Amino acid sequence: MTYMQFLLVFIVAPWLILLFLTARDRRRGRQVPPCLRNLPVWAAIALLCLVALVYTTPWDNYGVATEVWSYPPERLVGITFGWVPLEEYMFFVLETLLVGQWLFFLAGRLPCPPPLPAKGATRALLALIAATWVASVAVLVLGWRPGTYSAILLVWFLPPLMLQVAVGGPAIVRHWRLVLLALVPASLWLGSTDALAIGSGIWAISEEQTVGILFGPLPFEEGLFFTVTAMLIVGGLVAVQAEESLQRLPRWGRRLLGR
């Protein structure tokens, strides 16, 4: 199986199934609840796709350039931008499309929950993320080679996660059930298919730059990657769409959205 075939089978196909099911829900009158409707669903997902592509590109190029992960040329179409093959850029967009569509498919099946106290939980989560980020920076500075993948992952992706929690913490806490129902299956699906790809030789992870903890063929770091990126997608969309976030916008921002 090539990388492109992998994308079609494990990312595009389930995304198309979710699109069909969501369209059927809409025809039957089942929609995303009012508390998550700041933007049209397609607009929110498209916006996050753009952010994911732009933000991930430098990190991915660094990882390939330093051989933290690599791709056999015979599994690729042969188009490369920088150090990264075309399929990898496609993956980050398609992952966002799939996880985002899954989130809104679930959202149409849950009522608007009541607001919950979020200040204490938000502060505790921010402190935990910040401490993890500092530890990851220390790993890079000290040059512990087996921790390279985990460290570059957390150093790069934890700052936007902190921003997400700081801005959208009340919304994420309020919709915690939706967040978990979306996050856990998405992370498991992406991690399982990633294990299949590694086992099939579609891409490879450096043994020298990982800690050596494996779940079958899946390195710990890959599981961590999909958990963090899925959280960024799920939490980001909830934060963007939640009515709490709308209330924090200045008046001109609300007018721009027609609110």
Accessible surface in RSA format (square Angstrom, percent):
REM  Atomic radii and reference values for relative SASA: ProtOr
REM  Chains: A
REM  Algorithm: Lee & Richards
REM  Probe-radius: 1.40
REM  Slices: 20
REM RES _ NUM      All-atoms   Total-Side   Main-Chain    Non-polar    All polar
REM                ABS   REL    ABS   REL    ABS   REL    ABS   REL    ABS   REL
RES MET A   1    99.11  51.3  52.68  34.9  46.42 110.5  56.26  47.8  42.84  56.8
RES THR A   2    47.63  33.9  47.63  48.3   0.00   0.0  43.91  59.0   3.72   5.6
RES TYR A   3     1.93   0.9   1.93   1.1   0.00   0.0   0.00   0.0   1.93   2.4
RES MET A   4    43.81  22.7  43.81  29.0   0.00   0.0  37.82  32.2   5.99   7.9
RES GLN A   5    89.74  50.2  89.08  65.1   0.66   1.6  26.16  55.7  63.58  48.2
RES PHE A   6     2.22   1.1   2.22   1.4   0.00   0.0   2.22   1.3   0.00   0.0
RES LEU A   7     0.57   0.3   0.57   0.4   0.00   0.0   0.57   0.4   0.00   0.0
RES LEU A   8    95.61  53.2  90.93  65.0   4.68  11.8  91.20  64.1   4.41  11.9
RES VAL A   9    76.08  50.1  66.07  59.8  10.00  24.1  69.09  60.0   6.99  18.9
RES PHE A  10    33.02  16.5  33.02  20.5   0.00   0.0  33.02  20.0   0.00   0.0
RES ILE A  11     0.28   0.2   0.28   0.2   0.00   0.0   0.28   0.2   0.00   0.0
RES VAL A  12    26.91  17.7  26.91  24.4   0.00   0.0  26.91  23.4   0.00   0.0
RES ALA A  13    40.00  36.8  36.29  56.0   3.70   8.4  39.47  55.6   0.53   1.4
RES PRO A  14    28.33  20.6  26.91  24.5   1.42   5.2  27.87  23.0   0.46   2.9
RES TRP A  15    51.53  20.7  51.53  24.9   0.00   0.0  50.40  26.9   1.13   1.8
RES LEU A  16    93.08  51.8  87.86  62.9   5.22  13.1  88.17  61.9   4.90  13.2
RES ILE A  17   104.51  59.5 101.16  75.4   3.35   8.1 104.26  75.1   0.24   0.7
RES LEU A  18    17.41   9.7  17.41  12.5   0.00   0.0  17.41  12.2   0.00   0.0
RES LEU A  19    65.52  36.5  61.57  44.0   3.95   9.9  61.84  43.4   3.68   9.9
RES PHE A  20   122.24  61.2 114.47  70.9   7.77  20.2 120.95  73.3   1.29   3.7
RES LEU A  21    40.00  22.3  40.00  28.6   0.00   0.0  40.00  28.1   0.00   0.0
RES THR A  22    21.97  15.6  21.61  21.9   0.36   0.9  21.61  29.0   0.36   0.5
RES ALA A  23    31.14  28.6  30.20  46.6   0.94   2.1  30.29  42.7   0.86   2.3
RES ARG A  24    73.91  31.0  73.91  37.7   0.00   0.0  12.84  17.5  61.08  37.0
RES ASP A  25     8.90   6.2   8.74   8.7   0.16   0.4   3.17   7.5   5.72   5.7
RES ARG A  26   138.09  58.0 128.53  65.5   9.56  22.8  49.38  67.5  88.70  53.8
RES ARG A  27   171.18  71.9 131.09  66.8  40.10  95.5  79.41 108.5  91.77  55.6
RES ARG A  28   173.06  72.7 134.97  68.8  38.09  90.7  57.88  79.1 115.18  69.8
RES GLY A  29    57.83  71.3   0.00   N/A  57.83  71.3  29.49  80.9  28.34  63.5
RES ARG A  30   111.35  46.8 100.32  51.1  11.03  26.3  21.08  28.8  90.27  54.7
RES GLN A  31   100.47  56.2  81.53  59.6  18.95  45.1  17.70  37.7  82.77  62.8
RES VAL A  32    17.85  11.7  14.49  13.1   3.37   8.1  14.49  12.6   3.37   9.1
RES PRO A  33    14.57  10.6  10.35   9.4   4.22  15.3  14.57  12.0   0.00   0.0
RES PRO A  34    96.86  70.6  83.11  75.8  13.75  50.0  83.68  69.1  13.18  81.9
RES CYS A  35     2.95   2.2   2.16   2.4   0.80   1.9   2.61   6.6   0.35   0.4
RES LEU A  36     4.18   2.3   3.56   2.5   0.62   1.6   3.56   2.5   0.62   1.7
RES ARG A  37   101.55  42.6  94.96  48.4   6.60  15.7  36.85  50.4  64.70  39.2
RES ASN A  38    11.33   7.8   5.61   5.4   5.72  13.8   1.16   2.8  10.16   9.8
RES LEU A  39    38.07  21.2  33.42  23.9   4.65  11.7  34.86  24.5   3.21   8.6
RES PRO A  40    74.59  54.4  61.62  56.2  12.97  47.2  73.90  61.0   0.69   4.3
RES VAL A  41    41.23  27.1  36.70  33.2   4.53  10.9  36.70  31.9   4.53  12.3
RES TRP A  42   185.86  74.6 176.18  85.3   9.68  22.7 164.95  87.9  20.92  33.9
RES ALA A  43    21.69  19.9  17.30  26.7   4.39  10.0  18.51  26.1   3.18   8.4
RES ALA A  44     1.62   1.5   0.00   0.0   1.62   3.7   0.00   0.0   1.62   4.3
RES ILE A  45     6.23   3.5   6.23   4.6   0.00   0.0   6.23   4.5   0.00   0.0
RES ALA A  46    50.49  46.4  41.03  63.3   9.46  21.5  44.87  63.2   5.62  14.9
RES LEU A  47    88.41  49.2  82.46  59.0   5.95  15.0  87.76  61.6   0.66   1.8
RES LEU A  48    28.95  16.1  28.85  20.6   0.10   0.2  28.85  20.3   0.10   0.3
RES CYS A  49    11.51   8.7  11.51  12.8   0.00   0.0  10.19  25.8   1.31   1.4
RES LEU A  50   108.88  60.6 104.22  74.6   4.66  11.7 108.26  76.0   0.62   1.7
RES VAL A  51    78.43  51.6  74.54  67.5   3.89   9.4  78.14  67.9   0.29   0.8
RES ALA A  52    20.42  18.8  13.87  21.4   6.56  14.9  20.42  28.8   0.00   0.0
RES LEU A  53    57.73  32.1  57.42  41.1   0.31   0.8  57.57  40.4   0.16   0.4
RES VAL A  54    97.37  64.1  88.14  79.8   9.23  22.2  92.84  80.7   4.54  12.3
RES TYR A  55    72.66  33.9  69.43  39.5   3.23   8.4  63.68  47.9   8.98  11.1
RES THR A  56     6.11   4.3   6.11   6.2   0.00   0.0   0.39   0.5   5.73   8.7
RES THR A  57    40.72  29.0  38.80  39.3   1.92   4.6  35.84  48.1   4.88   7.4
RES PRO A  58    69.77  50.8  56.68  51.7  13.09  47.6  64.37  53.1   5.39  33.5
RES TRP A  59    11.77   4.7   8.28   4.0   3.48   8.2  11.76   6.3   0.01   0.0
RES ASP A  60     2.36   1.7   2.36   2.4   0.00   0.0   1.34   3.2   1.02   1.0
RES ASN A  61    23.82  16.4  23.45  22.7   0.37   0.9  16.79  40.4   7.02   6.8
RES TYR A  62   115.95  54.1 110.35  62.8   5.61  14.6  78.48  59.0  37.47  46.2
RES GLY A  63     0.00   0.0   0.00   N/A   0.00   0.0   0.00   0.0   0.00   0.0
RES VAL A  64    21.73  14.3  16.14  14.6   5.60  13.5  16.14  14.0   5.60  15.2
RES ALA A  65    38.23  35.2  17.00  26.2  21.23  48.3  17.13  24.1  21.11  55.9
RES THR A  66    52.92  37.6  37.63  38.2  15.29  36.4  44.86  60.3   8.06  12.2
RES GLU A  67   126.53  72.6 120.67  91.3   5.86  14.0  33.70  65.2  92.83  75.8
RES VAL A  68     0.00   0.0   0.00   0.0   0.00   0.0   0.00   0.0   0.00   0.0
RES TRP A  69    12.16   4.9  11.27   5.5   0.90   2.1  11.77   6.3   0.39   0.6
RES SER A  70    53.85  45.5  53.15  70.9   0.70   1.6  32.27  68.7  21.58  30.2
RES TYR A  71    27.05  12.6   9.44   5.4  17.60  45.8   6.73   5.1  20.31  25.0
RES PRO A  72    35.86  26.1  29.41  26.8   6.45  23.4  35.19  29.1   0.67   4.2
RES PRO A  73   108.28  78.9  97.64  89.0  10.64  38.7  99.91  82.5   8.37  52.0
RES GLU A  74   130.15  74.7  98.85  74.8  31.30  74.5  64.47 124.7  65.69  53.6
RES ARG A  75    59.20  24.9  59.09  30.1   0.11   0.3   6.29   8.6  52.92  32.1
RES LEU A  76    37.64  21.0  17.49  12.5  20.14  50.6  19.35  13.6  18.28  49.2
RES VAL A  77    79.01  52.0  42.55  38.5  36.46  87.9  51.00  44.3  28.01  76.0
RES GLY A  78    62.65  77.3   0.00   N/A  62.65  77.3  32.52  89.2  30.14  67.5
RES ILE A  79    86.60  49.3  83.43  62.2   3.17   7.6  86.53  62.3   0.07   0.2
RES THR A  80    73.85  52.5  46.74  47.4  27.11  64.6  28.30  38.0  45.55  68.9
RES PHE A  81   109.29  54.7 105.31  65.2   3.98  10.4 109.29  66.3   0.00   0.0
RES GLY A  82    69.69  85.9   0.00   N/A  69.69  85.9  34.91  95.8  34.78  77.9
RES TRP A  83   158.01  63.4 146.92  71.1  11.09  26.0 124.96  66.6  33.04  53.6
RES VAL A  84     0.32   0.2   0.32   0.3   0.00   0.0   0.32   0.3   0.00   0.0
RES PRO A  85     5.19   3.8   5.19   4.7   0.00   0.0   5.19   4.3   0.00   0.0
RES LEU A  86    46.77  26.0  46.77  33.5   0.00   0.0  46.77  32.8   0.00   0.0
RES GLU A  87     0.32   0.2   0.32   0.2   0.00   0.0   0.00   0.0   0.32   0.3
RES GLU A  88    15.98   9.2  15.98  12.1   0.00   0.0   0.03   0.1  15.94  13.0
RES TYR A  89    33.35  15.6  32.47  18.5   0.87   2.3  28.76  21.6   4.58   5.6
RES MET A  90    59.43  30.8  55.45  36.7   3.98   9.5  54.60  46.4   4.83   6.4
RES PHE A  91     9.76   4.9   9.76   6.0   0.00   0.0   9.76   5.9   0.00   0.0
RES PHE A  92    13.21   6.6  11.80   7.3   1.41   3.7  12.12   7.3   1.09   3.1
RES VAL A  93    40.38  26.6  40.38  36.6   0.00   0.0  40.38  35.1   0.00   0.0
RES LEU A  94    19.36  10.8  19.14  13.7   0.22   0.6  19.14  13.4   0.22   0.6
RES GLU A  95     2.56   1.5   2.56   1.9   0.00   0.0   0.07   0.1   2.49   2.0
RES THR A  96     1.44   1.0   1.44   1.5   0.00   0.0   0.00   0.0   1.44   2.2
RES LEU A  97    35.92  20.0  35.86  25.7   0.06   0.1  35.86  25.2   0.06   0.2
RES LEU A  98    10.54   5.9  10.54   7.5   0.00   0.0  10.54   7.4   0.00   0.0
RES VAL A  99     1.51   1.0   0.98   0.9   0.53   1.3   1.51   1.3   0.00   0.0
RES GLY A 100     0.00   0.0   0.00   N/A   0.00   0.0   0.00   0.0   0.00   0.0
RES GLN A 101    11.02   6.2  11.02   8.1   0.00   0.0   0.00   0.0  11.02   8.4
RES TRP A 102    59.01  23.7  59.01  28.6   0.00   0.0  58.74  31.3   0.27   0.4
RES LEU A 103     1.64   0.9   1.64   1.2   0.00   0.0   1.64   1.1   0.00   0.0
RES PHE A 104     6.47   3.2   3.09   1.9   3.39   8.8   3.09   1.9   3.39   9.7
RES PHE A 105    26.49  13.3  24.18  15.0   2.31   6.0  26.15  15.9   0.34   1.0
RES LEU A 106    23.97  13.4  23.69  17.0   0.28   0.7  23.69  16.6   0.28   0.8
RES ALA A 107     0.60   0.6   0.09   0.1   0.51   1.2   0.60   0.8   0.00   0.0
RES GLY A 108    16.04  19.8   0.00   N/A  16.04  19.8   4.54  12.5  11.50  25.8
RES ARG A 109    87.85  36.9  58.24  29.7  29.61  70.5  41.21  56.3  46.64  28.3
RES LEU A 110    32.51  18.1  26.13  18.7   6.38  16.0  27.78  19.5   4.73  12.7
RES PRO A 111   106.04  77.3  91.17  83.1  14.87  54.0 100.50  83.0   5.53  34.4
RES CYS A 112    50.09  37.9  25.63  28.6  24.46  57.5  18.78  47.6  31.31  33.8
RES PRO A 113    37.72  27.5  32.87  30.0   4.85  17.6  37.36  30.8   0.36   2.2
RES PRO A 114    95.49  69.6  89.55  81.6   5.94  21.6  95.09  78.5   0.40   2.5
RES PRO A 115    98.08  71.5  81.21  74.0  16.87  61.3  81.79  67.5  16.30 101.3
RES LEU A 116    75.38  42.0  61.10  43.7  14.28  35.9  63.51  44.6  11.87  31.9
RES PRO A 117   129.77  94.6 102.99  93.9  26.79  97.4 115.95  95.7  13.83  85.9
RES ALA A 118    10.27   9.4   4.72   7.3   5.55  12.6   4.83   6.8   5.44  14.4
RES LYS A 119   145.19  70.8 133.34  81.8  11.84  28.2  85.38  76.8  59.81  63.7
RES GLY A 120    53.42  65.9   0.00   N/A  53.42  65.9  39.76 109.1  13.66  30.6
RES ALA A 121    57.14  52.5  39.28  60.6  17.86  40.6  47.79  67.3   9.35  24.8
RES THR A 122    17.85  12.7  16.15  16.4   1.69   4.0  16.98  22.8   0.86   1.3
RES ARG A 123   160.06  67.2 153.62  78.3   6.44  15.3  55.53  75.9 104.53  63.4
RES ALA A 124    65.61  60.3  51.41  79.3  14.20  32.3  60.56  85.3   5.05  13.4
RES LEU A 125    77.01  42.9  73.35  52.5   3.67   9.2  76.54  53.8   0.48   1.3
RES LEU A 126    47.34  26.4  46.16  33.0   1.18   3.0  46.43  32.6   0.91   2.5
RES ALA A 127    64.21  59.0  50.35  77.7  13.86  31.5  59.01  83.1   5.20  13.8
RES LEU A 128   113.65  63.3 108.64  77.7   5.00  12.6 112.58  79.1   1.07   2.9
RES ILE A 129    11.26   6.4   9.62   7.2   1.64   4.0  11.26   8.1   0.00   0.0
RES ALA A 130    39.57  36.4  38.90  60.0   0.67   1.5  39.49  55.6   0.08   0.2
RES ALA A 131    61.68  56.7  48.74  75.2  12.93  29.4  56.23  79.2   5.44  14.4
RES THR A 132    48.22  34.3  43.64  44.2   4.57  10.9  32.93  44.2  15.29  23.1
RES TRP A 133    82.85  33.2  82.85  40.1   0.00   0.0  82.85  44.2   0.00   0.0
RES VAL A 134    91.39  60.1  90.30  81.7   1.09   2.6  90.67  78.8   0.72   2.0
RES ALA A 135    56.36  51.8  48.82  75.3   7.55  17.2  55.37  78.0   0.99   2.6
RES SER A 136     5.99   5.1   3.18   4.2   2.80   6.5   2.75   5.9   3.24   4.5
RES VAL A 137    45.58  30.0  45.58  41.3   0.00   0.0  45.58  39.6   0.00   0.0
RES ALA A 138    41.99  38.6  36.81  56.8   5.18  11.8  41.83  58.9   0.16   0.4
RES VAL A 139    39.80  26.2  38.35  34.7   1.45   3.5  39.33  34.2   0.47   1.3
RES LEU A 140    68.77  38.3  49.56  35.5  19.21  48.3  51.42  36.1  17.35  46.7
RES VAL A 141   117.79  77.5  85.31  77.2  32.48  78.3  93.31  81.1  24.48  66.4
RES LEU A 142   147.07  81.9 114.63  82.0  32.43  81.5 118.18  83.0  28.89  77.7
RES GLY A 143    55.16  68.0   0.00   N/A  55.16  68.0  31.42  86.2  23.74  53.2
RES TRP A 144   135.33  54.3 127.35  61.6   7.98  18.7 113.16  60.3  22.17  36.0
RES ARG A 145   133.44  56.0 128.70  65.6   4.73  11.3  53.30  72.8  80.14  48.6
RES PRO A 146    45.14  32.9  45.14  41.2   0.00   0.0  45.14  37.3   0.00   0.0
RES GLY A 147     2.52   3.1   0.00   N/A   2.52   3.1   2.26   6.2   0.26   0.6
RES THR A 148    21.74  15.5  21.39  21.7   0.35   0.8  12.58  16.9   9.15  13.8
RES TYR A 149     3.90   1.8   3.90   2.2   0.00   0.0   0.00   0.0   3.90   4.8
RES SER A 150    18.20  15.4  18.20  24.3   0.00   0.0  17.25  36.7   0.96   1.3
RES ALA A 151     2.84   2.6   0.52   0.8   2.32   5.3   2.62   3.7   0.22   0.6
RES ILE A 152    10.56   6.0   8.00   6.0   2.55   6.2   9.61   6.9   0.95   2.6
RES LEU A 153     0.00   0.0   0.00   0.0   0.00   0.0   0.00   0.0   0.00   0.0
RES LEU A 154    23.06  12.8  23.06  16.5   0.00   0.0  23.06  16.2   0.00   0.0
RES VAL A 155    34.32  22.6  30.87  27.9   3.45   8.3  30.87  26.8   3.45   9.3
RES TRP A 156    80.25  32.2  79.46  38.5   0.79   1.8  80.25  42.8   0.00   0.0
RES PHE A 157     5.57   2.8   5.57   3.5   0.00   0.0   5.57   3.4   0.00   0.0
RES LEU A 158     8.58   4.8   8.58   6.1   0.00   0.0   8.58   6.0   0.00   0.0
RES PRO A 159    48.47  35.3  42.17  38.4   6.30  22.9  43.62  36.0   4.86  30.2
RES PRO A 160    36.42  26.5  29.62  27.0   6.79  24.7  33.07  27.3   3.34  20.8
RES LEU A 161    18.35  10.2  18.35  13.1   0.00   0.0  18.35  12.9   0.00   0.0
RES MET A 162    43.25  22.4  42.71  28.3   0.54   1.3  30.85  26.2  12.41  16.4
RES LEU A 163   117.42  65.4 112.86  80.7   4.56  11.5 116.70  82.0   0.73   2.0
RES GLN A 164    19.97  11.2  11.90   8.7   8.08  19.2  14.37  30.6   5.60   4.2
RES VAL A 165     4.75   3.1   4.75   4.3   0.00   0.0   4.75   4.1   0.00   0.0
RES ALA A 166    48.05  44.2  31.28  48.3  16.77  38.1  32.54  45.8  15.51  41.1
RES VAL A 167    75.11  49.4  72.87  66.0   2.24   5.4  73.52  63.9   1.59   4.3
RES GLY A 168     0.84   1.0   0.00   N/A   0.84   1.0   0.84   2.3   0.00   0.0
RES GLY A 169     2.05   2.5   0.00   N/A   2.05   2.5   2.05   5.6   0.00   0.0
RES PRO A 170    37.39  27.2  35.83  32.7   1.56   5.7  35.83  29.6   1.56   9.7
RES ALA A 171     0.56   0.5   0.39   0.6   0.17   0.4   0.39   0.5   0.17   0.5
RES ILE A 172    20.13  11.5  20.03  14.9   0.10   0.2  20.03  14.4   0.10   0.3
RES VAL A 173    33.04  21.7  30.27  27.4   2.77   6.7  33.04  28.7   0.00   0.0
RES ARG A 174    16.89   7.1  14.84   7.6   2.05   4.9   0.54   0.7  16.35   9.9
RES HIS A 175     5.55   3.0   3.69   2.6   1.86   4.8   2.28   2.4   3.26   3.8
RES TRP A 176   134.88  54.1 133.87  64.8   1.01   2.4 117.34  62.6  17.54  28.4
RES ARG A 177   136.46  57.3 135.75  69.2   0.71   1.7  38.65  52.8  97.80  59.3
RES LEU A 178     6.41   3.6   5.67   4.1   0.75   1.9   5.67   4.0   0.75   2.0
RES VAL A 179     8.23   5.4   8.23   7.5   0.00   0.0   8.23   7.2   0.00   0.0
RES LEU A 180    88.89  49.5  87.75  62.8   1.14   2.9  87.93  61.8   0.96   2.6
RES LEU A 181    76.97  42.9  74.47  53.3   2.50   6.3  76.00  53.4   0.97   2.6
RES ALA A 182     0.00   0.0   0.00   0.0   0.00   0.0   0.00   0.0   0.00   0.0
RES LEU A 183    22.94  12.8  22.94  16.4   0.00   0.0  22.94  16.1   0.00   0.0
RES VAL A 184    75.23  49.5  72.82  65.9   2.41   5.8  75.20  65.3   0.03   0.1
RES PRO A 185    54.43  39.7  47.33  43.1   7.11  25.8  51.43  42.5   3.01  18.7
RES ALA A 186     8.36   7.7   2.58   4.0   5.78  13.1   8.36  11.8   0.00   0.0
RES SER A 187    17.03  14.4  12.45  16.6   4.58  10.6  12.63  26.9   4.40   6.2
RES LEU A 188   118.29  65.9 115.15  82.4   3.14   7.9 117.74  82.7   0.55   1.5
RES TRP A 189   107.36  43.1 103.05  49.9   4.32  10.1 106.51  56.8   0.86   1.4
RES LEU A 190     1.73   1.0   1.13   0.8   0.60   1.5   1.13   0.8   0.60   1.6
RES GLY A 191     4.28   5.3   0.00   N/A   4.28   5.3   4.28  11.7   0.00   0.0
RES SER A 192    70.89  59.9  56.29  75.1  14.60  33.6  34.86  74.2  36.02  50.5
RES THR A 193     7.51   5.3   6.21   6.3   1.30   3.1   5.81   7.8   1.70   2.6
RES ASP A 194     1.77   1.2   1.49   1.5   0.28   0.7   0.87   2.0   0.91   0.9
RES ALA A 195    15.47  14.2  15.19  23.4   0.28   0.6  15.29  21.5   0.18   0.5
RES LEU A 196    86.83  48.4  80.22  57.4   6.60  16.6  86.24  60.6   0.59   1.6
RES ALA A 197     0.02   0.0   0.00   0.0   0.02   0.0   0.02   0.0   0.00   0.0
RES ILE A 198    32.10  18.3  21.61  16.1  10.48  25.3  21.61  15.6  10.48  28.5
RES GLY A 199    59.12  72.9   0.00   N/A  59.12  72.9  25.03  68.7  34.10  76.4
RES SER A 200    45.58  38.5  28.02  37.4  17.56  40.5  21.32  45.4  24.25  34.0
RES GLY A 201    28.99  35.7   0.00   N/A  28.99  35.7  27.40  75.2   1.59   3.6
RES ILE A 202     1.52   0.9   1.52   1.1   0.00   0.0   1.52   1.1   0.00   0.0
RES TRP A 203    16.95   6.8  15.47   7.5   1.48   3.5  14.24   7.6   2.71   4.4
RES ALA A 204    49.06  45.1  47.16  72.8   1.91   4.3  48.64  68.5   0.43   1.1
RES ILE A 205    23.78  13.5   6.04   4.5  17.73  42.7   6.64   4.8  17.14  46.5
RES SER A 206    18.85  15.9   6.97   9.3  11.88  27.4  14.62  31.1   4.24   5.9
RES GLU A 207   147.13  84.5 131.60  99.6  15.53  37.0  48.34  93.5  98.79  80.7
RES GLU A 208   112.79  64.8 101.26  76.6  11.53  27.5  53.19 102.9  59.61  48.7
RES GLN A 209     6.71   3.8   6.71   4.9   0.00   0.0   0.00   0.0   6.71   5.1
RES THR A 210    11.94   8.5   7.52   7.6   4.42  10.5   0.51   0.7  11.43  17.3
RES VAL A 211    53.76  35.4  24.97  22.6  28.79  69.4  26.78  23.3  26.98  73.2
RES GLY A 212    54.46  67.2   0.00   N/A  54.46  67.2  30.14  82.7  24.32  54.5
RES ILE A 213    95.16  54.1  90.83  67.7   4.33  10.4  94.77  68.2   0.39   1.1
RES LEU A 214   109.55  61.0  82.77  59.2  26.78  67.3  82.77  58.1  26.78  72.1
RES PHE A 215   124.47  62.3 108.99  67.5  15.48  40.3 116.79  70.8   7.69  22.0
RES GLY A 216    59.98  74.0   0.00   N/A  59.98  74.0  38.18 104.8  21.80  48.8
RES PRO A 217    65.97  48.1  53.00  48.3  12.97  47.1  62.19  51.3   3.78  23.5
RES LEU A 218    20.72  11.5  20.72  14.8   0.00   0.0  20.72  14.6   0.00   0.0
RES PRO A 219     9.77   7.1   9.77   8.9   0.00   0.0   9.77   8.1   0.00   0.0
RES PHE A 220    72.23  36.1  71.59  44.3   0.64   1.7  71.65  43.4   0.57   1.6
RES GLU A 221     0.27   0.2   0.27   0.2   0.00   0.0   0.00   0.0   0.27   0.2
RES GLU A 222    11.17   6.4  11.17   8.5   0.00   0.0   0.00   0.0  11.17   9.1
RES GLY A 223    21.48  26.5   0.00   N/A  21.48  26.5  19.51  53.5   1.98   4.4
RES LEU A 224    38.99  21.7  33.83  24.2   5.16  13.0  37.47  26.3   1.52   4.1
RES PHE A 225    10.32   5.2  10.32   6.4   0.00   0.0  10.32   6.3   0.00   0.0
RES PHE A 226     6.45   3.2   6.45   4.0   0.00   0.0   6.45   3.9   0.00   0.0
RES THR A 227    59.98  42.7  59.98  60.8   0.00   0.0  42.53  57.1  17.45  26.4
RES VAL A 228    11.86   7.8  10.14   9.2   1.72   4.2  11.86  10.3   0.00   0.0
RES THR A 229     9.89   7.0   9.33   9.5   0.55   1.3   9.68  13.0   0.21   0.3
RES ALA A 230     0.00   0.0   0.00   0.0   0.00   0.0   0.00   0.0   0.00   0.0
RES MET A 231    31.52  16.3  31.52  20.9   0.00   0.0  20.99  17.8  10.53  13.9
RES LEU A 232    27.25  15.2  25.09  18.0   2.16   5.4  25.48  17.9   1.77   4.8
RES ILE A 233    10.14   5.8   9.94   7.4   0.20   0.5  10.14   7.3   0.00   0.0
RES VAL A 234     0.01   0.0   0.01   0.0   0.00   0.0   0.01   0.0   0.00   0.0
RES GLY A 235     0.00   0.0   0.00   N/A   0.00   0.0   0.00   0.0   0.00   0.0
RES GLY A 236     9.41  11.6   0.00   N/A   9.41  11.6   9.37  25.7   0.04   0.1
RES LEU A 237     1.13   0.6   1.08   0.8   0.05   0.1   1.08   0.8   0.05   0.1
RES VAL A 238     1.43   0.9   0.48   0.4   0.95   2.3   1.43   1.2   0.00   0.0
RES ALA A 239    11.93  11.0  10.45  16.1   1.48   3.4  10.70  15.1   1.23   3.2
RES VAL A 240    56.24  37.0  45.04  40.8  11.20  27.0  51.15  44.4   5.10  13.8
RES GLN A 241     0.62   0.3   0.45   0.3   0.16   0.4   0.18   0.4   0.44   0.3
RES ALA A 242     0.00   0.0   0.00   0.0   0.00   0.0   0.00   0.0   0.00   0.0
RES GLU A 243    62.64  36.0  62.01  46.9   0.63   1.5  15.44  29.9  47.20  38.5
RES GLU A 244    27.21  15.6  25.82  19.5   1.39   3.3  24.50  47.4   2.71   2.2
RES SER A 245    18.65  15.8  14.71  19.6   3.94   9.1  15.53  33.1   3.12   4.4
RES LEU A 246    20.94  11.7  20.51  14.7   0.43   1.1  20.92  14.7   0.02   0.1
RES GLN A 247   130.16  72.8 107.11  78.3  23.05  54.9  41.82  89.0  88.34  67.0
RES ARG A 248   134.15  56.3  99.92  50.9  34.23  81.5  51.99  71.1  82.16  49.8
RES LEU A 249    67.01  37.3  63.14  45.2   3.87   9.7  63.49  44.6   3.52   9.5
RES PRO A 250    64.92  47.3  52.83  48.2  12.09  43.9  64.85  53.5   0.07   0.4
RES ARG A 251   161.67  67.9 156.04  79.5   5.62  13.4  40.91  55.9 120.76  73.2
RES TRP A 252   175.49  70.4 169.01  81.8   6.48  15.2 153.40  81.8  22.09  35.8
RES GLY A 253     5.70   7.0   0.00   N/A   5.70   7.0   4.94  13.6   0.76   1.7
RES ARG A 254    72.83  30.6  72.83  37.1   0.00   0.0  15.42  21.1  57.41  34.8
RES ARG A 255   167.05  70.1 148.15  75.5  18.90  45.0  52.65  72.0 114.40  69.3
RES LEU A 256   144.62  80.5 113.40  81.1  31.22  78.5 119.81  84.1  24.81  66.8
RES LEU A 257    55.49  30.9  33.11  23.7  22.37  56.2  38.78  27.2  16.71  45.0
RES GLY A 258    65.51  80.8   0.00   N/A  65.51  80.8  36.10  99.1  29.42  65.9
RES ARG A 259   125.95  52.9  78.64  40.1  47.31 112.6  60.53  82.7  65.43  39.7
END  Absolute sums over single chains surface
CHAIN  1 A    12831.9      10727.3       2104.6       9443.6       3388.3
END  Absolute sums over all chains
TOTAL         12831.9      10727.3       2104.6       9443.6       3388.3
